[in-house]
Amino acid sequence: MTTLYKKKFMAINVNTIYQRVLAIANKEQRGYVTPQEYNVFANAAQADIFEQYFYDLNQFMRRPGNDTRFADNIDNIEEKISLFEVFGTSVTDVGGDGKDELILPTDLYRLSTVLLSQKECEKVSIKKFKQLVQSNIVIPTNSQPVYVKNANGILVYGGATASPYYEVKQSGVTVNYIKNPSTVKWGFVMVNNEPLYDPSNSTNFELHASEQRNLVNKILELAGISMESGDIYQASDKEDIENLQNEKL
């Protein structure tokens, strides 16, 4: 698969969040969060925050009126979701024989649009597709293509020069979609029986930079450490100051 465009973003450093979690856990005398535990909690927290975007967006979109507060909230959520938007990814058939469904990207979360030679395809159910082609009135064309989605992928239909004047299209199909967040990993090597952070074997969070404190909060909750938001902010701010001082030294 070839992707034409994927939005760039400033990732949240996986080690920064881990050190904050460790600092707060130590301060609260709640024990040690191992790297293995942290990786599990980190991915669960990122997935929870990511899923919440779509729930919140749906709730705000349902509200009537033109309240600017809701509009601002919608803009804020859409900005965060936009970090996961991928555009212009070409798709090919599963079996390579020109007869199967086109396979969708493995990191797909939600399909946005399907295009045939840059013409947007209308999504139809298999029932509606059968009605269209049986009517012989509104059949798929190259300028008005349609697609059917099933468990294996998508079938894209456009025009053909011979009867029945429509066919499955196997080339020129691209998709725009929202991807799942990549799996977070705090990679490490053992030095003197202690885990040492290995950035070359790590994967950062893909969430918006504003989610750092939210991530810390959720990871602490998953680790069984419940704190008030103010305490987390104070601990995070204190650690930021200490990090700056250490960098100067």
Backbone torsions as a table, in degrees:
resi	resn	phi	psi	omega
1	MET	NA	140.9	179.1
2	THR	-115.2	131.8	179.6
3	THR	-111.7	127.0	-178.8
4	LEU	-81.3	-35.1	-173.6
5	TYR	-151.8	133.1	174.7
6	LYS	-140.7	128.5	-175.0
7	LYS	-64.4	135.3	176.7
8	LYS	-85.7	152.3	-177.8
9	PHE	-151.7	164.0	174.9
10	MET	-92.3	109.6	-175.3
11	ALA	-72.9	153.7	173.3
12	ILE	-88.0	122.3	-174.5
13	ASN	-65.9	127.6	-176.9
14	VAL	-66.2	-31.3	-179.9
15	ASN	-75.8	-36.1	178.0
16	THR	-58.6	-45.8	-179.5
17	ILE	-66.7	-40.6	180.0
18	TYR	-62.1	-43.7	-179.0
19	GLN	-65.1	-35.2	176.7
20	ARG	-67.1	-42.0	178.0
21	VAL	-61.8	-45.0	179.8
22	LEU	-63.9	-40.9	-178.5
23	ALA	-63.4	-42.9	-179.3
24	ILE	-71.1	-40.9	178.3
25	ALA	-61.8	-39.2	178.9
26	ASN	-68.1	-41.8	180.0
27	LYS	-62.6	-39.1	-178.9
28	GLU	-85.0	0.8	180.0
29	GLN	54.6	47.1	-178.8
30	ARG	-104.3	12.1	177.9
31	GLY	92.6	-168.6	-173.2
32	TYR	-110.4	132.8	174.8
33	VAL	-95.2	111.2	-176.4
34	THR	-68.5	159.1	176.4
35	PRO	-56.5	-39.2	179.9
36	GLN	-64.4	-43.0	177.7
37	GLU	-64.9	-43.5	-179.0
38	TYR	-59.9	-43.6	-179.6
39	ASN	-61.3	-40.1	177.6
40	VAL	-65.4	-48.3	-179.0
41	PHE	-65.0	-39.0	-177.8
42	ALA	-62.8	-43.7	179.6
43	ASN	-69.4	-37.8	177.5
44	ALA	-64.7	-41.2	-180.0
45	ALA	-66.2	-44.7	179.4
46	GLN	-62.3	-43.3	179.6
47	ALA	-63.5	-39.5	-179.7
48	ASP	-64.6	-44.9	179.3
49	ILE	-65.1	-42.6	179.9
50	PHE	-61.1	-47.8	179.7
51	GLU	-63.3	-34.4	-178.3
52	GLN	-63.8	-30.8	178.2
53	TYR	-54.1	-46.9	-173.5
54	PHE	-74.5	-34.2	175.4
55	TYR	-65.5	-48.1	-179.4
56	ASP	-63.2	-42.3	-180.0
57	LEU	-61.0	-42.8	178.8
58	ASN	-62.3	-40.3	180.0
59	GLN	-66.3	-43.2	-179.7
60	PHE	-68.7	-36.3	-179.7
61	MET	-67.4	-23.7	-179.7
62	ARG	-78.5	-19.5	-175.8
63	ARG	-71.5	134.7	-178.5
64	PRO	-78.3	165.5	174.1
65	GLY	87.6	-177.7	-177.5
66	ASN	-118.0	39.1	-179.7
67	ASP	-60.8	121.3	-177.3
68	THR	-64.0	-25.8	178.2
69	ARG	-62.8	-43.3	179.3
70	PHE	-68.5	-38.4	179.4
71	ALA	-62.0	-41.4	178.4
72	ASP	-64.7	-40.3	178.9
73	ASN	-64.3	-41.2	179.2
74	ILE	-63.4	-45.3	179.1
75	ASP	-60.0	-40.6	-179.0
76	ASN	-64.5	-45.2	-179.9
77	ILE	-66.9	-42.5	-179.6
78	GLU	-63.9	-33.5	176.1
79	GLU	-63.6	-41.0	-179.9
80	LYS	-68.8	-39.2	178.6
81	ILE	-68.2	-32.9	-176.1
82	SER	-60.0	-22.1	178.3
83	LEU	-64.7	-18.4	-176.9
84	PHE	-106.7	7.7	179.9
85	GLU	-80.5	135.6	178.1
86	VAL	-126.2	133.6	-174.7
87	PHE	-121.1	144.5	170.5
88	GLY	69.9	35.0	177.9
89	THR	-85.5	120.6	178.7
90	SER	-76.2	146.4	180.0
91	VAL	-126.0	149.7	-178.7
92	THR	-127.8	166.1	-177.4
93	ASP	-74.8	152.6	-173.3
94	VAL	-63.6	-50.7	-173.9
95	GLY	-88.1	-10.9	-179.0
96	GLY	75.2	11.4	-177.2
97	ASP	-106.7	6.8	178.4
98	GLY	73.7	12.1	-177.8
99	LYS	-120.3	-19.2	-174.6
100	ASP	-91.2	174.3	175.8
101	GLU	-65.1	155.9	173.5
102	LEU	-81.7	128.9	-176.0
103	ILE	-81.8	135.4	-178.2
104	LEU	-87.3	160.1	-179.7
105	PRO	-56.7	143.4	-177.3
106	THR	-68.8	-22.4	-179.6
107	ASP	-96.4	15.6	-178.3
108	LEU	-63.8	131.2	170.0
109	TYR	-106.4	-48.8	-179.0
110	ARG	-145.9	128.6	179.2
111	LEU	-79.9	127.2	-178.9
112	SER	-93.2	-63.7	-179.5
113	THR	-141.5	151.3	173.5
114	VAL	-117.7	132.8	-177.5
115	LEU	-126.1	139.3	173.4
116	LEU	-113.2	111.8	-176.0
117	SER	49.7	46.0	178.1
118	GLN	70.3	6.7	174.0
119	LYS	-97.4	125.6	-177.4
120	GLU	-68.2	133.4	-179.9
121	CYS	-91.3	141.7	174.9
122	GLU	-84.4	133.0	176.4
123	LYS	-81.5	129.1	178.1
124	VAL	-132.9	153.9	174.4
125	SER	-76.5	162.8	178.7
126	ILE	-62.3	-33.6	178.2
127	LYS	-64.6	-46.3	-179.8
128	LYS	-66.7	-37.3	179.3
129	PHE	-60.7	-43.7	179.3
130	LYS	-62.9	-37.8	178.1
131	GLN	-64.9	-39.3	-179.3
132	LEU	-63.4	-49.2	-174.1
133	VAL	-75.2	-26.4	178.5
134	GLN	-76.9	-24.4	-178.5
135	SER	-75.2	-26.4	-176.6
136	ASN	59.5	15.8	179.5
137	ILE	-106.5	-48.9	-178.9
138	VAL	-120.0	78.6	178.5
139	ILE	-96.5	156.7	179.8
140	PRO	-61.1	141.9	175.3
141	THR	-128.8	171.1	178.7
142	ASN	-69.3	-23.7	177.3
143	SER	-91.1	-18.4	177.0
144	GLN	-135.0	68.1	-178.1
145	PRO	-77.9	163.2	176.5
146	VAL	-132.6	164.0	173.7
147	TYR	-141.9	151.4	177.0
148	VAL	-118.3	131.0	179.8
149	LYS	-105.0	134.1	174.9
150	ASN	-135.3	-169.4	-175.0
151	ALA	-66.5	-22.9	-176.1
152	ASN	-94.5	-19.8	-177.6
153	GLY	156.3	-139.8	179.7
154	ILE	-131.6	148.0	172.6
155	LEU	-112.4	121.4	-178.1
156	VAL	-106.6	130.4	-177.6
157	TYR	-119.4	132.8	175.2
158	GLY	-135.1	-167.3	-176.2
159	GLY	-79.7	160.5	177.0
160	ALA	-138.4	158.3	-176.7
161	THR	-83.3	-17.3	-179.1
162	ALA	-119.7	161.5	178.1
163	SER	-57.1	136.9	11.5
164	PRO	-87.3	16.9	173.7
165	TYR	69.2	19.4	169.0
166	TYR	-146.9	157.0	-179.0
167	GLU	-158.4	162.0	174.7
168	VAL	-72.8	133.0	-179.7
169	LYS	-99.6	132.8	-176.7
170	GLN	-113.7	-8.8	-179.9
171	SER	-133.5	159.8	178.6
172	GLY	76.1	15.1	-178.9
173	VAL	-101.6	127.6	176.3
174	THR	-129.4	159.4	179.6
175	VAL	-131.9	147.3	168.4
176	ASN	-110.4	135.1	-174.9
177	TYR	-154.3	169.2	173.5
178	ILE	-102.9	124.5	-176.7
179	LYS	-88.5	157.0	170.0
180	ASN	-72.6	150.7	174.1
181	PRO	-62.4	143.8	175.9
182	SER	-66.8	152.7	179.6
183	THR	-66.7	124.3	179.7
184	VAL	-75.8	142.5	178.2
185	LYS	-147.6	125.5	169.8
186	TRP	-95.7	96.7	-178.8
187	GLY	-80.5	151.0	-177.5
188	PHE	-154.6	162.2	170.1
189	VAL	-123.1	152.2	179.6
190	MET	-89.2	124.0	177.1
191	VAL	-129.3	118.0	-176.4
192	ASN	53.4	42.9	178.0
193	ASN	65.2	18.5	177.4
194	GLU	-122.9	137.7	178.2
195	PRO	-71.8	126.9	178.5
196	LEU	-113.5	127.7	-176.4
197	TYR	-55.3	132.0	179.2
198	ASP	-120.5	95.1	-176.9
199	PRO	-62.6	-26.1	-178.9
200	SER	-72.0	-15.6	-179.1
201	ASN	-119.9	29.4	-176.4
202	SER	-123.7	157.6	176.9
203	THR	-129.6	124.6	-177.0
204	ASN	-78.8	166.5	172.5
205	PHE	-67.5	151.1	178.2
206	GLU	-107.7	4.9	-179.6
207	LEU	-72.5	163.7	176.7
208	HIS	-57.8	145.2	-176.6
209	ALA	-58.0	-26.0	-178.9
210	SER	-71.4	-7.4	-176.0
211	GLU	-90.7	7.4	-174.9
212	GLN	-59.0	-50.7	-178.3
213	ARG	-67.7	-35.0	176.2
214	ASN	-62.3	-40.6	177.4
215	LEU	-62.5	-47.4	179.8
216	VAL	-58.4	-44.7	-179.3
217	ASN	-60.0	-48.7	-177.1
218	LYS	-67.4	-38.5	179.0
219	ILE	-66.2	-40.3	176.7
220	LEU	-62.5	-41.2	178.2
221	GLU	-61.8	-44.0	179.1
222	LEU	-65.1	-28.9	178.1
223	ALA	-83.6	0.6	178.9
224	GLY	84.4	19.1	-179.8
225	ILE	-112.7	108.0	-178.5
226	SER	-100.5	125.9	-179.3
227	MET	-136.3	154.6	173.0
228	GLU	-72.2	149.7	-178.5
229	SER	-56.1	-40.9	-179.5
230	GLY	-60.4	-37.5	178.9
231	ASP	-66.5	-38.8	178.7
232	ILE	-65.6	-43.2	179.4
233	TYR	-61.3	-44.2	-179.8
234	GLN	-63.1	-43.1	179.7
235	ALA	-65.3	-40.7	179.5
236	SER	-66.3	-43.5	179.6
237	ASP	-64.5	-40.2	179.6
238	LYS	-63.6	-41.8	-179.9
239	GLU	-66.7	-37.5	177.8
240	ASP	-60.4	-42.4	179.5
241	ILE	-64.4	-43.8	179.7
242	GLU	-64.4	-38.6	178.3
243	ASN	-63.9	-41.8	178.3
244	LEU	-63.0	-41.2	178.8
245	GLN	-64.5	-41.3	179.3
246	ASN	-65.8	-37.3	178.5
247	GLU	-64.7	-39.0	178.6
248	LYS	-65.5	-38.3	178.3
249	LEU	-67.8	NA	NA
